[in-house]
Amino acid sequence: MFTGIIEEVGQVGAFTLGADAWKLQVAAVKIPAQVALGDSVAVNGCCLTVTRFEAGQLWFDVLAETRRLTNFAELQSGAAVNLELSLQPTSRLGGHFVTGHIDVLGRIAVLESRGQDYYLRVTIPVGFDRYLVVKGSVAIDGISLTVAEVTPDAFAVWLIPTTLAATNIKNKKTGDAVNLEFDLLAKYVEKLTAPRAV
């Protein structure tokens, strides 16, 4: 479980197909000093297990299915990735509950400055707008953000300068894929209220 408050932006060193899984190597400063083997780390919002670490480096195994369903398929060496350690019981919950399980890919349609803030509009596949509500939460590449607008094929959020400075959003451009995780509560409500076959 995570909060969507990014702790560090790492840099992809390599992402290659190994004998048993895809191998993702990420260079970082803070996170490698705080992990143990088997710990969960959210990478662009996707929960991954630490398989190796040393000063300044993290390694993860990535399933082919995970690569296919996330923006990992587009990762290149040198790409910036958002990193967050898993939530501890004593931690402050500054964002919202994020599981690290990506629901769908979105695509950046608009990312531009408007006054002192930045406006980000993301297109989504048809039908996923049902999980979004104005003033509700969404995780974009693992970043906990507040929904400002919703249409059937897109939604928008506003970004403060701190979010741009502390995450990989500053490196994004129109057309880039972003990992989306919708609010867990919305998915449970849908499941519990769905008609059941008798």
GROMACS elastic network, one bead per residue, 0.5 to 0.9 nm:
[ bonds ]
;  ai    aj funct       b0    kb
    1    40     6  0.86934   500
    1    42     6  0.89995   500
    1    47     6  0.84681   500
    1    85     6  0.89627   500
    1    86     6  0.56041   500
    1    87     6  0.56089   500
    1    88     6  0.85690   500
    1    97     6  0.67337   500
    1    98     6  0.58169   500
    1   100     6  0.68448   500
    2     5     6  0.79701   500
    2    41     6  0.87227   500
    2    42     6  0.75272   500
    2    45     6  0.86969   500
    2    47     6  0.88148   500
    2    84     6  0.72773   500
    2    85     6  0.71555   500
    2    86     6  0.50549   500
    2    88     6  0.87308   500
    2    93     6  0.87164   500
    2    95     6  0.87586   500
    2    96     6  0.78987   500
    2    97     6  0.60153   500
    2    99     6  0.60139   500
    2   100     6  0.69952   500
    2   142     6  0.86409   500
    3     6     6  0.83448   500
    3    84     6  0.83183   500
    3    86     6  0.80212   500
    3    87     6  0.67233   500
    3    92     6  0.87293   500
    3    93     6  0.60357   500
    3    94     6  0.65599   500
    3    95     6  0.50046   500
    3    96     6  0.50746   500
    3    97     6  0.51877   500
    3    98     6  0.54647   500
    3    99     6  0.84236   500
    3   142     6  0.84907   500
    3   143     6  0.83334   500
    3   144     6  0.70000   500
    4    42     6  0.89335   500
    4    45     6  0.75825   500
    4    84     6  0.75151   500
    4    94     6  0.80012   500
    4    95     6  0.55047   500
    4    96     6  0.64872   500
    4    97     6  0.74625   500
    4    98     6  0.62012   500
    4   138     6  0.89871   500
    4   139     6  0.64873   500
    4   140     6  0.86298   500
    4   141     6  0.88352   500
    4   142     6  0.52778   500
    4   145     6  0.80000   500
    5    83     6  0.89888   500
    5    84     6  0.70272   500
    5    93     6  0.87097   500
    5    94     6  0.67739   500
    5    95     6  0.59859   500
    5    96     6  0.86479   500
    5   142     6  0.77415   500
    5   143     6  0.60070   500
    5   144     6  0.62584   500
    6     9     6  0.75896   500
    6    42     6  0.89896   500
    6    82     6  0.61933   500
    6    83     6  0.58360   500
    6    84     6  0.52489   500
    6    85     6  0.85811   500
    6   142     6  0.72711   500
    6   143     6  0.63231   500
    6   144     6  0.84842   500
    6   163     6  0.88099   500
    6   166     6  0.70932   500
    6   167     6  0.66110   500
    7    30     6  0.82227   500
    7    31     6  0.79820   500
    7    82     6  0.77178   500
    7    83     6  0.59532   500
    7    84     6  0.51973   500
    7    85     6  0.74820   500
    7   166     6  0.78375   500
    7   167     6  0.85192   500
    8    28     6  0.74661   500
    8    29     6  0.80304   500
    8    30     6  0.70543   500
    8    31     6  0.73159   500
    8    81     6  0.84967   500
    8    82     6  0.62493   500
    8    83     6  0.52498   500
    8    84     6  0.68440   500
    8   166     6  0.71017   500
    8   167     6  0.73250   500
    9    28     6  0.72224   500
    9    80     6  0.62418   500
    9    81     6  0.54941   500
    9    83     6  0.58020   500
    9    84     6  0.88909   500
    9   166     6  0.71229   500
    9   167     6  0.59240   500
    9   168     6  0.64433   500
   10    26     6  0.61204   500
   10    27     6  0.55036   500
   10    29     6  0.78636   500
   10    31     6  0.89616   500
   10    43     6  0.88085   500
   10    79     6  0.82646   500
   10    80     6  0.56751   500
   10    81     6  0.52125   500
   10    82     6  0.63457   500
   10    83     6  0.66175   500
   10   168     6  0.87918   500
   11    25     6  0.85253   500
   11    26     6  0.54362   500
   11    27     6  0.51081   500
   11    28     6  0.67174   500
   11    77     6  0.77103   500
   11    78     6  0.54277   500
   11    79     6  0.55093   500
   11    81     6  0.60098   500
   11    82     6  0.88146   500
   12    15     6  0.72907   500
   12    24     6  0.74167   500
   12    25     6  0.59866   500
   12    27     6  0.62683   500
   12    75     6  0.77030   500
   12    76     6  0.70226   500
   12    77     6  0.51297   500
   12    79     6  0.52808   500
   12    80     6  0.65046   500
   12    81     6  0.71103   500
   13    24     6  0.77478   500
   13    25     6  0.52548   500
   13    26     6  0.53190   500
   13    27     6  0.62077   500
   13    57     6  0.87214   500
   13    76     6  0.84551   500
   13    77     6  0.52666   500
   13    78     6  0.60693   500
   13    79     6  0.81983   500
   14    23     6  0.76658   500
   14    24     6  0.59542   500
   14    25     6  0.51726   500
   14    26     6  0.72634   500
   14    76     6  0.75551   500
   14    77     6  0.53891   500
   14    78     6  0.81168   500
   15    22     6  0.68462   500
   15    23     6  0.55189   500
   15    25     6  0.63106   500
   15    26     6  0.87916   500
   15    72     6  0.88309   500
   15    75     6  0.75008   500
   15    76     6  0.73004   500
   15    77     6  0.70874   500
   16    21     6  0.87116   500
   16    22     6  0.55939   500
   16    23     6  0.53383   500
   16    24     6  0.67898   500
   16    25     6  0.88551   500
   17    20     6  0.80661   500
   17    21     6  0.61752   500
   17    23     6  0.60905   500
   17    24     6  0.89168   500
   18    21     6  0.52185   500
   18    22     6  0.53919   500
   18    23     6  0.61248   500
   18    61     6  0.89522   500
   19    22     6  0.81370   500
   20    23     6  0.89560   500
   20    61     6  0.86394   500
   20    63     6  0.89955   500
   21    61     6  0.58638   500
   21    62     6  0.59607   500
   21    63     6  0.58698   500
   21    64     6  0.70992   500
   22    60     6  0.82773   500
   22    61     6  0.56904   500
   22    63     6  0.63349   500
   22    64     6  0.68614   500
   22    67     6  0.81982   500
   23    59     6  0.70054   500
   23    60     6  0.59158   500
   23    62     6  0.61665   500
   24    58     6  0.81539   500
   24    59     6  0.55971   500
   24    60     6  0.51314   500
   24    61     6  0.63079   500
   24    62     6  0.69338   500
   25    57     6  0.69819   500
   25    58     6  0.57023   500
   25    60     6  0.65880   500
   26    56     6  0.84272   500
   26    57     6  0.57477   500
   26    58     6  0.51575   500
   26    59     6  0.63682   500
   26    60     6  0.84108   500
   26    81     6  0.83059   500
   27    32     6  0.86321   500
   27    56     6  0.55634   500
   27    58     6  0.63702   500
   27    59     6  0.89449   500
   28    31     6  0.63924   500
   28    32     6  0.66675   500
   28    55     6  0.84600   500
   28    56     6  0.50488   500
   28    57     6  0.58296   500
   28    58     6  0.73393   500
   28    83     6  0.88010   500
   29    32     6  0.64693   500
   29    33     6  0.73359   500
   29    55     6  0.75182   500
   29    56     6  0.50247   500
   29    57     6  0.77123   500
   30    33     6  0.56667   500
   30    34     6  0.69833   500
   30    56     6  0.77906   500
   31    34     6  0.53001   500
   31    35     6  0.65016   500
   31    41     6  0.86986   500
   31    56     6  0.82216   500
   31    57     6  0.87086   500
   31    58     6  0.82522   500
   31    83     6  0.77540   500
   31    84     6  0.78914   500
   31    85     6  0.73085   500
   32    35     6  0.55934   500
   32    36     6  0.83602   500
   32    53     6  0.61850   500
   32    54     6  0.64185   500
   32    55     6  0.61179   500
   32    56     6  0.59971   500
   32    57     6  0.61408   500
   32    58     6  0.61223   500
   33    36     6  0.87660   500
   33    53     6  0.86798   500
   33    54     6  0.78565   500
   33    55     6  0.66229   500
   33    56     6  0.77793   500
   34    85     6  0.85203   500
   35    38     6  0.84554   500
   35    39     6  0.62350   500
   35    40     6  0.85255   500
   35    41     6  0.86633   500
   35    50     6  0.78189   500
   35    53     6  0.78856   500
   35    85     6  0.81720   500
   36    39     6  0.56490   500
   36    50     6  0.73360   500
   36    51     6  0.88571   500
   36    52     6  0.84052   500
   36    53     6  0.78456   500
   37    40     6  0.89454   500
   37    49     6  0.78912   500
   37    50     6  0.54743   500
   37    51     6  0.57418   500
   37    52     6  0.62824   500
   37    53     6  0.75236   500
   38    49     6  0.54409   500
   38    50     6  0.51005   500
   38    51     6  0.62230   500
   38    52     6  0.85458   500
   39    48     6  0.82417   500
   39    49     6  0.56168   500
   39    50     6  0.54498   500
   39    51     6  0.83812   500
   39    85     6  0.82772   500
   39    86     6  0.79411   500
   40    47     6  0.61739   500
   40    48     6  0.55293   500
   40    50     6  0.63420   500
   40    84     6  0.88899   500
   40    85     6  0.66731   500
   40    86     6  0.59210   500
   41    45     6  0.86896   500
   41    46     6  0.79262   500
   41    47     6  0.56584   500
   41    48     6  0.54335   500
   41    49     6  0.63612   500
   41    50     6  0.70722   500
   41    83     6  0.67202   500
   41    84     6  0.57190   500
   41    86     6  0.60057   500
   41   100     6  0.86947   500
   42    48     6  0.60498   500
   42    49     6  0.87239   500
   42    82     6  0.75913   500
   42    83     6  0.55379   500
   42    84     6  0.50954   500
   42    85     6  0.64413   500
   42    86     6  0.72834   500
   42    99     6  0.89539   500
   42   100     6  0.61373   500
   42   142     6  0.70350   500
   43    46     6  0.50928   500
   43    47     6  0.64373   500
   43    48     6  0.68610   500
   43    81     6  0.62702   500
   43    82     6  0.55783   500
   43    84     6  0.69765   500
   43   100     6  0.84681   500
   43   141     6  0.78403   500
   43   142     6  0.73414   500
   44    47     6  0.85414   500
   44    71     6  0.83460   500
   44    72     6  0.86187   500
   44    81     6  0.55285   500
   44    83     6  0.65162   500
   44    84     6  0.86189   500
   44   100     6  0.88287   500
   44   140     6  0.79192   500
   44   142     6  0.50987   500
   44   143     6  0.80404   500
   44   168     6  0.86830   500
   44   178     6  0.81754   500
   44   179     6  0.68245   500
   45    82     6  0.72207   500
   45    83     6  0.76420   500
   45    84     6  0.79864   500
   45    98     6  0.81086   500
   45    99     6  0.84185   500
   45   100     6  0.53244   500
   45   101     6  0.76100   500
   45   102     6  0.72297   500
   45   139     6  0.72585   500
   45   140     6  0.72451   500
   45   143     6  0.71140   500
   45   179     6  0.67772   500
   45   180     6  0.78642   500
   45   181     6  0.77764   500
   46    66     6  0.85403   500
   46    70     6  0.80162   500
   46    99     6  0.83093   500
   46   101     6  0.58588   500
   46   102     6  0.62006   500
   46   141     6  0.78042   500
   46   142     6  0.71050   500
   46   179     6  0.78267   500
   47    86     6  0.86903   500
   47    99     6  0.74059   500
   47   101     6  0.64962   500
   47   102     6  0.86548   500
   48    60     6  0.64866   500
   48    61     6  0.75268   500
   48    62     6  0.74040   500
   48   100     6  0.81665   500
   49    59     6  0.85035   500
   49    60     6  0.59203   500
   49    61     6  0.71596   500
   49    62     6  0.87399   500
   50    53     6  0.71903   500
   50    58     6  0.68726   500
   50    59     6  0.59630   500
   50    60     6  0.51765   500
   50    61     6  0.78120   500
   51    58     6  0.79067   500
   51    59     6  0.56589   500
   51    60     6  0.52810   500
   51    61     6  0.67965   500
   52    57     6  0.83921   500
   52    58     6  0.61133   500
   52    59     6  0.50593   500
   52    60     6  0.70938   500
   53    56     6  0.79940   500
   53    57     6  0.56257   500
   53    59     6  0.60769   500
   54    57     6  0.53319   500
   54    58     6  0.67268   500
   55    58     6  0.83869   500
   62    65     6  0.82312   500
   62    66     6  0.63696   500
   62    67     6  0.66720   500
   63    66     6  0.50858   500
   63    67     6  0.63282   500
   63    68     6  0.86257   500
   64    67     6  0.50774   500
   64    68     6  0.61390   500
   64    69     6  0.87088   500
   65    68     6  0.50658   500
   65    69     6  0.61989   500
   65    70     6  0.86404   500
   66    69     6  0.52694   500
   66    70     6  0.60919   500
   66    72     6  0.78160   500
   66    73     6  0.88152   500
   66   102     6  0.87440   500
   67    70     6  0.55056   500
   67    71     6  0.71193   500
   67    72     6  0.51290   500
   67    73     6  0.52327   500
   67    74     6  0.88083   500
   68    71     6  0.77793   500
   68    72     6  0.74419   500
   68    73     6  0.60185   500
   69    72     6  0.80817   500
   69    73     6  0.80478   500
   69   102     6  0.76773   500
   69   103     6  0.83395   500
   69   104     6  0.69642   500
   69   105     6  0.71943   500
   69   179     6  0.87181   500
   70    73     6  0.66162   500
   70    74     6  0.85747   500
   70   102     6  0.69614   500
   70   103     6  0.87703   500
   70   104     6  0.72846   500
   70   105     6  0.62246   500
   70   177     6  0.83169   500
   70   178     6  0.77564   500
   70   179     6  0.58574   500
   70   180     6  0.86709   500
   71    74     6  0.55000   500
   71    75     6  0.68368   500
   71   105     6  0.69962   500
   71   141     6  0.87601   500
   71   176     6  0.86934   500
   71   177     6  0.57332   500
   71   178     6  0.60577   500
   71   179     6  0.60986   500
   72    76     6  0.86249   500
   72   179     6  0.89479   500
   73    76     6  0.87022   500
   74   176     6  0.89349   500
   74   177     6  0.79861   500
   75    78     6  0.85115   500
   75    79     6  0.62858   500
   75    80     6  0.88705   500
   76    79     6  0.55745   500
   77    80     6  0.89746   500
   79   168     6  0.88868   500
   79   171     6  0.86911   500
   80   167     6  0.85000   500
   80   168     6  0.56845   500
   80   169     6  0.89850   500
   80   171     6  0.73816   500
   81   141     6  0.82099   500
   81   167     6  0.79149   500
   81   168     6  0.60358   500
   82   141     6  0.69014   500
   82   142     6  0.68606   500
   82   143     6  0.79840   500
   82   166     6  0.87956   500
   82   167     6  0.60033   500
   82   168     6  0.60642   500
   82   169     6  0.89746   500
   83   142     6  0.79702   500
   83   167     6  0.87413   500
   84    87     6  0.87112   500
   84   142     6  0.80363   500
   85    88     6  0.88433   500
   87    90     6  0.82960   500
   87    91     6  0.64016   500
   87    92     6  0.86004   500
   87    93     6  0.82603   500
   88    91     6  0.52205   500
   88    92     6  0.86053   500
   89    92     6  0.84988   500
   91    94     6  0.88234   500
   92    95     6  0.88401   500
   93    96     6  0.65375   500
   93    97     6  0.78255   500
   94   144     6  0.88454   500
   95    98     6  0.85413   500
   95   137     6  0.84937   500
   95   143     6  0.83772   500
   95   144     6  0.54354   500
   95   145     6  0.76873   500
   96   137     6  0.70660   500
   96   138     6  0.85010   500
   96   139     6  0.86925   500
   96   144     6  0.64706   500
   96   145     6  0.87508   500
   96   183     6  0.82807   500
   97   144     6  0.87521   500
   97   183     6  0.77075   500
   97   184     6  0.75551   500
   98   101     6  0.80099   500
   98   138     6  0.87343   500
   98   139     6  0.72146   500
   98   142     6  0.77689   500
   98   144     6  0.79839   500
   98   181     6  0.74422   500
   98   182     6  0.84469   500
   98   183     6  0.75367   500
   98   184     6  0.75507   500
   99   102     6  0.83652   500
   99   181     6  0.81093   500
   99   184     6  0.79052   500
  100   142     6  0.74560   500
  100   181     6  0.74857   500
  101   180     6  0.88289   500
  101   181     6  0.66758   500
  102   105     6  0.78764   500
  102   141     6  0.89871   500
  102   179     6  0.61828   500
  102   180     6  0.57177   500
  102   182     6  0.82121   500
  103   179     6  0.77276   500
  103   180     6  0.58738   500
  103   181     6  0.51123   500
  103   182     6  0.68204   500
  104   124     6  0.78993   500
  104   125     6  0.79553   500
  104   128     6  0.85241   500
  104   178     6  0.86942   500
  104   179     6  0.64687   500
  104   180     6  0.55255   500
  104   181     6  0.70849   500
  104   182     6  0.88772   500
  105   123     6  0.89284   500
  105   124     6  0.71636   500
  105   125     6  0.81111   500
  105   177     6  0.62710   500
  105   178     6  0.57138   500
  105   179     6  0.50197   500
  105   180     6  0.58103   500
  105   181     6  0.89058   500
  106   122     6  0.59380   500
  106   123     6  0.54695   500
  106   125     6  0.74555   500
  106   140     6  0.86183   500
  106   154     6  0.85632   500
  106   176     6  0.83346   500
  106   177     6  0.56403   500
  106   178     6  0.52211   500
  106   179     6  0.64170   500
  106   180     6  0.64536   500
  107   121     6  0.85314   500
  107   122     6  0.53645   500
  107   123     6  0.52200   500
  107   124     6  0.69407   500
  107   174     6  0.75997   500
  107   175     6  0.54930   500
  107   176     6  0.55309   500
  107   178     6  0.60145   500
  107   179     6  0.88560   500
  108   111     6  0.70504   500
  108   120     6  0.73232   500
  108   121     6  0.61335   500
  108   123     6  0.64238   500
  108   172     6  0.80941   500
  108   173     6  0.69365   500
  108   174     6  0.50248   500
  108   175     6  0.51050   500
  108   176     6  0.55304   500
  108   177     6  0.65520   500
  108   178     6  0.72686   500
  109   120     6  0.76587   500
  109   121     6  0.54661   500
  109   122     6  0.53716   500
  109   123     6  0.62489   500
  109   154     6  0.86373   500
  109   173     6  0.85632   500
  109   174     6  0.53983   500
  109   175     6  0.62212   500
  109   176     6  0.84410   500
  110   119     6  0.72160   500
  110   120     6  0.54876   500
  110   122     6  0.70600   500
  110   156     6  0.88183   500
  110   173     6  0.82116   500
  110   174     6  0.60864   500
  110   175     6  0.86751   500
  111   118     6  0.68856   500
  111   119     6  0.56468   500
  111   121     6  0.65788   500
  111   122     6  0.88310   500
  111   172     6  0.81749   500
  111   173     6  0.69718   500
  111   174     6  0.67895   500
  112   117     6  0.85960   500
  112   118     6  0.55090   500
  112   119     6  0.54946   500
  112   120     6  0.68561   500
  113   116     6  0.68486   500
  113   117     6  0.57895   500
  113   119     6  0.61873   500
  113   120     6  0.89719   500
  114   117     6  0.55172   500
  114   118     6  0.55921   500
  114   119     6  0.65352   500
  115   118     6  0.76799   500
  116   160     6  0.79467   500
  116   161     6  0.77626   500
  117   158     6  0.68951   500
  117   159     6  0.59696   500
  117   160     6  0.53852   500
  117   161     6  0.65310   500
  118   157     6  0.85634   500
  118   158     6  0.57287   500
  118   160     6  0.65647   500
  118   161     6  0.76300   500
  118   164     6  0.84740   500
  119   156     6  0.71859   500
  119   157     6  0.61985   500
  119   159     6  0.62424   500
  120   155     6  0.84851   500
  120   156     6  0.55126   500
  120   157     6  0.54002   500
  120   158     6  0.61393   500
  120   159     6  0.72509   500
  121   149     6  0.86589   500
  121   154     6  0.68525   500
  121   155     6  0.57220   500
  121   157     6  0.65607   500
  121   158     6  0.87640   500
  122   153     6  0.86042   500
  122   154     6  0.54430   500
  122   155     6  0.55813   500
  122   156     6  0.61798   500
  122   157     6  0.85698   500
  122   178     6  0.83894   500
  123   153     6  0.56693   500
  123   155     6  0.66117   500
  123   156     6  0.87837   500
  124   127     6  0.83291   500
  124   128     6  0.66823   500
  124   129     6  0.75537   500
  124   152     6  0.82094   500
  124   153     6  0.52622   500
  124   154     6  0.52193   500
  124   155     6  0.76861   500
  125   128     6  0.61740   500
  125   129     6  0.82964   500
  125   152     6  0.86417   500
  125   153     6  0.62641   500
  125   154     6  0.81468   500
  126   129     6  0.72335   500
  126   152     6  0.65422   500
  126   153     6  0.57094   500
  126   154     6  0.88063   500
  127   130     6  0.62962   500
  127   131     6  0.86295   500
  127   152     6  0.70572   500
  127   153     6  0.78457   500
  128   131     6  0.58783   500
  128   132     6  0.76019   500
  128   152     6  0.78178   500
  128   153     6  0.79427   500
  128   154     6  0.89359   500
  128   182     6  0.88673   500
  129   132     6  0.52823   500
  129   133     6  0.80766   500
  129   150     6  0.68741   500
  129   151     6  0.68377   500
  129   152     6  0.55328   500
  129   153     6  0.68610   500
  129   154     6  0.72614   500
  129   155     6  0.77742   500
  130   133     6  0.77962   500
  130   152     6  0.83025   500
  130   186     6  0.83396   500
  131   182     6  0.61804   500
  131   183     6  0.70104   500
  131   184     6  0.89660   500
  131   186     6  0.56655   500
  131   187     6  0.69619   500
  131   190     6  0.87299   500
  132   135     6  0.89067   500
  132   136     6  0.67011   500
  132   137     6  0.76673   500
  132   138     6  0.75552   500
  132   147     6  0.73263   500
  132   149     6  0.89493   500
  132   150     6  0.68530   500
  132   155     6  0.79522   500
  132   182     6  0.71453   500
  132   183     6  0.78174   500
  132   186     6  0.80103   500
  133   136     6  0.51348   500
  133   137     6  0.78755   500
  133   147     6  0.66838   500
  133   148     6  0.82852   500
  133   149     6  0.79247   500
  133   150     6  0.68611   500
  134   137     6  0.84098   500
  134   146     6  0.77093   500
  134   147     6  0.50953   500
  134   148     6  0.52420   500
  134   149     6  0.58138   500
  134   150     6  0.67033   500
  135   146     6  0.55932   500
  135   147     6  0.51461   500
  135   148     6  0.60740   500
  135   149     6  0.85045   500
  136   145     6  0.83991   500
  136   146     6  0.56777   500
  136   147     6  0.54878   500
  136   148     6  0.82492   500
  136   183     6  0.78681   500
  137   144     6  0.66901   500
  137   145     6  0.57134   500
  137   147     6  0.59728   500
  137   182     6  0.72889   500
  137   183     6  0.60507   500
  138   142     6  0.88284   500
  138   143     6  0.79268   500
  138   144     6  0.59105   500
  138   145     6  0.54888   500
  138   146     6  0.64039   500
  138   147     6  0.67323   500
  138   180     6  0.72357   500
  138   181     6  0.61913   500
  138   182     6  0.50832   500
  138   183     6  0.59473   500
  139   142     6  0.50445   500
  139   145     6  0.60494   500
  139   146     6  0.87310   500
  139   179     6  0.78602   500
  139   180     6  0.56902   500
  139   181     6  0.51107   500
  139   182     6  0.64705   500
  139   183     6  0.79455   500
  140   143     6  0.50708   500
  140   144     6  0.68062   500
  140   145     6  0.72762   500
  140   178     6  0.62690   500
  140   179     6  0.56986   500
  140   181     6  0.68398   500
  140   182     6  0.89198   500
  141   144     6  0.87429   500
  141   168     6  0.84139   500
  141   169     6  0.85015   500
  141   178     6  0.56078   500
  141   180     6  0.63720   500
  141   181     6  0.82633   500
  142   179     6  0.73782   500
  142   180     6  0.76575   500
  142   181     6  0.77300   500
  143   163     6  0.84831   500
  143   167     6  0.78571   500
  145   157     6  0.68470   500
  145   158     6  0.80569   500
  145   159     6  0.80834   500
  146   156     6  0.87835   500
  146   157     6  0.61164   500
  146   158     6  0.76050   500
  147   150     6  0.74969   500
  147   155     6  0.70713   500
  147   156     6  0.61082   500
  147   157     6  0.50764   500
  147   158     6  0.79403   500
  148   155     6  0.74265   500
  148   156     6  0.55391   500
  148   157     6  0.50291   500
  148   158     6  0.69793   500
  149   154     6  0.82729   500
  149   155     6  0.52890   500
  149   157     6  0.69744   500
  150   153     6  0.80596   500
  150   154     6  0.61012   500
  150   156     6  0.66277   500
  151   154     6  0.52143   500
  151   155     6  0.59902   500
  151   156     6  0.89247   500
  152   155     6  0.82256   500
  159   162     6  0.80359   500
  159   163     6  0.61107   500
  159   164     6  0.69214   500
  160   163     6  0.54912   500
  160   164     6  0.67818   500
  160   165     6  0.89580   500
  161   164     6  0.51564   500
  161   165     6  0.61849   500
  161   166     6  0.86600   500
  162   165     6  0.50541   500
  162   166     6  0.60281   500
  162   167     6  0.85089   500
  163   166     6  0.52622   500
  163   167     6  0.59762   500
  163   168     6  0.88858   500
  163   169     6  0.78751   500
  163   170     6  0.87071   500
  164   167     6  0.56400   500
  164   168     6  0.72117   500
  164   169     6  0.58038   500
  164   170     6  0.52660   500
  164   171     6  0.89055   500
  165   168     6  0.80571   500
  165   169     6  0.83381   500
  165   170     6  0.69881   500
  166   169     6  0.85588   500
  166   170     6  0.87063   500
  167   170     6  0.69041   500
  167   171     6  0.86380   500
  168   171     6  0.54833   500
  168   172     6  0.70213   500
  169   172     6  0.51901   500
  169   173     6  0.84633   500
  170   173     6  0.83676   500
  172   175     6  0.86454   500
  172   176     6  0.64109   500
  172   177     6  0.88379   500
  173   176     6  0.57910   500
  174   177     6  0.88914   500
  181   184     6  0.82260   500
  182   185     6  0.86364   500
  182   186     6  0.75510   500
  182   187     6  0.78481   500
  183   186     6  0.55718   500
  183   187     6  0.69846   500
  184   187     6  0.53134   500
  184   188     6  0.64491   500
  184   189     6  0.87661   500
  185   188     6  0.52078   500
  185   189     6  0.61368   500
  185   190     6  0.86052   500
  186   189     6  0.51737   500
  186   190     6  0.62083   500
  186   191     6  0.87091   500
  187   190     6  0.51472   500
  187   191     6  0.62938   500
  187   192     6  0.87091   500
  188   191     6  0.50407   500
  188   192     6  0.60659   500
  188   193     6  0.85123   500
  189   192     6  0.51386   500
  189   193     6  0.60120   500
  189   194     6  0.83813   500
  190   193     6  0.53647   500
  190   194     6  0.59349   500
  191   194     6  0.53904   500
  191   195     6  0.88081   500
  192   195     6  0.84873   500
  193   196     6  0.86847   500
